[in-house]
Amino acid sequence: MVEYGTARNWIKPKNRKSLFVAGLLREAVDPPGAKKQPFMRPAIDGKASEAVDTMAAYMRDRIPKEIDKAGKK
């Protein structure tokens, strides 16, 4: 919801005739939605190669340890 934002949507009561919002009774409310605030895409774009390198280094270190551990059982 933060990354892509949200659309406007009508909020209507399910079991009553009206909603109590901000001290007023309303039949429905139309909130404006949330503006998008991208944070994942810019982070991925800026650090993708570093993340891949870090994961590859971790796997090079960890896989032999897991193979040794599996062989000792």
Long-range contacts (C-beta under 8 A, 24 or more apart in sequence): 1-34, 2-34, 2-36, 2-37, 2-39, 3-36, 3-37, 3-38, 3-39, 3-40, 3-41, 4-36, 4-38, 5-33, 5-34, 5-35, 5-36, 5-37, 6-33, 6-34, 7-33, 8-32, 8-33, 9-33
